[in-house]
Amino acid sequence: MAEGDTAEQDAENVIRIMVATDNHLGYAEKDAVRGEDSFTAFEEILEMAVAEDVDMILLGGDLFHDAQPSQNSMHKCIELLRRYTFGDKPVSLEILSDQAASFHNAVNQSVNYEDPNLNIAIPVFSIHGNHDDPSGFGRLSCLDLLSATGLVNYFGRWTDLTKVEISPILIRKGESKLGLYGLSHIHDARLARLFKEYQVMINAPNESDEEWFHLMVVHQNRAENRGPKNFIPEEALPSFMHLIIWGHEHDCRIDPELNVLRDFYVSQPGSSVATSLSEGEAKKKHVGLLEIYKTKFHLKPLPLQTVRPFVFDSINLEECVDKLNLGEGDASTKVYNFALERVEAMIKQAKTMLTGHPKQPTLPLIRLRLLFSEESHMFNTVRFGQMFLTRVANPADMVKFDKLKKFRGKSEKTSVDKEAMQRAMQVDNTTRVEQLVNSYFEQANNPLKLMHSKALAQITYRMVEHGDNDAAQDIYGFYSKKAIEHLMEALPDDDNIDEELGKFRLSHRVDDLLKEMDSSGFKEKASADENGTSLNIEPKSSMSSGEETTSRGAGETTVARGRGRGRGRGRAAANSATTRSTTSRSTSSPDRQQTLLSAVKSGRKTNPKTYVISDDDSD
């Protein structure tokens, strides 16, 4: 790491900065137990800034938890800032760049310690995050209010989201020169698109880069598991940077990490208060003391002493089946007793995390995550938590059951059978596409479960030779209709549905099915409109993303967008229709068979309203 031995340097040439991100003032402020946690931690940060005699405080966004903080949160923030950042100590930092272009909503268009009406001892510089970004009438952030009152120097704010141009705040102290770059939160997908389209410009000082230390603070997703377009890769930032302070991510990774491709360091201080009961939040909380001498730096992690103890544990019950003997007897009771023992151990562990600071809360946060696949392993977590009302800070959500998700590996994915394809290509007289399709599926290792291979060949023939764009929908719809009729006659159990579909394929010849379909003039769309019957056979891919289709009766279809109260009404109407159609068979058929039977009966007789809801959110 590029570190300067700052202890030997002249203090007049070393820039000392207290670095923190994601303070989330006002989080859970109405909670009788946890309401003061965010303010207590923020006060400790300010106390350390005074004790370490820093030149400035740098905040990396999300100072507040809400974009429109309560009067209580704003009052406590203003009180703390005035108490710890005002004073007679002279500020040794000189601003060399255009201040009017750097600080948003500053009354005198300058840094606050140059305001003759204010007595600032430790200036606070901050960008906004996704929790305290500009919103509402006037598009103001709560940081705009703090800037107007002279408490915070608000920088890195953007109004034109079609192009971002970042110019540094140029700061000098003695022989050290600092270029401070701010990138307040922008929606990650939008910012990723701007980077891709080269619409992000980051300017460097005109003087030689060797004379400046380049420090950038950002508030964006950093983790790649958020999706390819929902995070900003470190490599998108310019290589002339020396250090990146990364906000938004709450897990503490404050020790600078070298990015080999860009040859700069990244420090992620994390949050000062736990806003979720996740594994990342359970890591020890720190802020950083950054010392800069010319182009060298040293970042000293400072552990927070007033943070509420938090112990997180995750246990896969599938791995404990033999140990707990869950295969026999009452599995729920065994898991309950196991969780009880584990929570007691976690509470004991939390006591070791007490620092002795008089303001540190003593009731710990506990989160035991139990991964399960059998519902028989579950128990009532709310009732479980009531035994710890006076011993933990979060008894209601202390234990959480998460169902194991079974992901299909690459070996399990349906793929093309290359050998079958080669054999199909070698068959004599295979000159037509439909013949190739039929030959392939007859020889493939993964045979079709519902349709015959010849039916797919017929779909190909009708679409290619006759231009029938509805061929796939019609043939698939007719097959589905006949398969449902077959299942209604057999009424198989859930475990035997695949076997019964196999019997359907054997008992029906494809030529007979196609002939019956053509003679009846079956059309999937037509049958749904004329008879008022919707079996939801049409593939979902035929609907555009973000649209909702509502069938209101014979031949009447409307398209709507968005989410709102209509979604609730749709679900209620659909549920009520199902309830009415199932009660008549409640005494004679199992639940699984009732649902299948009622679906068909409701389509034939009651003509229910059918709602297809899209959960796609617009940017």
BELFENCOR-V221760 format. One record per backbone hydrogen bond with DSSP energy under -0.5 kcal/mol. CO is the residue of the C=O (numbers start at 0). NH is the residue of the N-H. If there is no record, write none. Layout:
CO/NH  CO/NH
//
This chain:
0/2  1/296  3/5  4/7  5/8  9/12  10/13  12/14  13/15  14/16  14/291  15/54  15/55  16/18  16/289  17/57  18/287  19/59  21/271  21/272  23/26  24/64  25/28  27/30  30/34  33/36  35/39  36/40  37/41  38/42  39/43  40/44  41/45  42/46  43/47  44/48  45/49  46/50  47/51  48/53  49/52  54/122  55/17  56/58  56/124  57/19  58/126  60/21  61/23  62/24  65/68  69/73  70/74  71/75  72/76  73/77  74/78  75/79  76/80  77/81  78/82  79/83  80/84  81/85  84/120  84/121  93/95  93/171  96/98  97/100  97/101  98/101  98/102  101/103  102/105  105/108  110/113  111/114  113/115  114/117  117/119  118/86  122/56  123/152  124/58  125/154  127/184  134/139  135/138  139/134  140/143  140/144  141/145  142/146  143/147  144/148  145/150  145/151  146/106  146/149  151/153  152/125  152/154  153/103  155/183  158/160  159/162  162/164  163/200  164/166  165/202  167/169  168/170  168/179  169/95  169/96  170/177  171/93  172/175  175/172  176/212  177/170  177/179  178/180  178/214  179/168  180/216  182/218  186/190  187/191  188/192  189/193  190/194  191/195  192/196  193/198  194/197  198/163  198/200  200/165  200/202  207/210  208/211  211/213  212/178  212/214  213/241  213/242  214/180  215/244  216/182  217/246  220/231  222/225  223/226  226/229  230/232  232/235  233/236  237/240  241/264  242/215  243/245  243/266  244/217  244/246  245/269  246/219  246/248  249/270  250/252  252/267  256/265  257/259  258/262  258/263  263/258  264/243  265/256  266/245  266/268  267/252  268/285  269/20  272/274  275/277  277/281  278/281  279/251  279/282  284/303  286/301  287/18  287/289  288/290  288/299  289/16  290/297  291/14  292/295  295/292  297/290  297/299  298/300  299/288  300/302  301/286  305/360  308/364  310/366  312/368  314/316  314/370  315/318  316/319  317/320  319/323  320/324  320/325  324/327  328/330  329/333  330/334  331/335  332/336  333/337  334/338  335/339  336/340  337/341  338/342  339/343  340/344  341/345  342/346  343/347  344/348  345/349  346/350  347/351  348/351  349/352  350/353  356/359  360/308  363/392  363/393  364/310  366/312  366/368  367/369  367/399  368/314  368/370  369/371  369/401  370/316  371/403  372/374  373/376  374/377  378/380  379/383  380/384  381/385  383/386  384/387  385/388  387/390  387/391  390/363  393/396  394/397  397/367  399/369  399/401  401/371  403/405  404/406  406/408  408/411  408/412  409/412  415/417  416/420  417/421  418/422  419/423  420/424  421/425  422/426  423/426  426/429  428/430  431/435  432/436  433/437  434/438  435/439  436/440  437/441  438/442  439/442  439/443  444/446  451/454  451/455  452/456  453/457  454/458  455/459  456/460  457/461  458/462  459/463  460/464  460/465  461/465  461/467  466/468  467/470  469/473  470/474  471/475  472/476  473/477  474/478  475/479  476/480  477/481  478/482  479/483  480/484  481/485  482/486  483/487  484/488  485/489  486/490  492/495  493/496  495/499  496/500  497/501  498/502  499/503  500/504  501/505  502/506  503/507  508/512  509/513  510/514  511/515  512/516  513/517  514/518  515/519  516/520  516/521  517/520  522/526  523/527  524/528  525/529  526/530  526/532  527/531  531/533  538/541  539/542  543/546  545/561  547/559  548/550  548/611  549/551  549/557  550/609  552/555  554/556  555/551  555/552  557/549  559/547  563/566  563/567  564/568  565/569  566/570  567/571  568/572  569/573  570/574  571/575  572/576  573/577  574/578  575/579  576/580  577/581  578/581  578/582  581/584  582/585  584/587  584/588  589/593  590/594  591/595  592/596  593/597  594/598  595/599  596/600  597/601  598/602  599/603  600/604  600/605  601/606  601/607  609/550  610/612  611/548
//
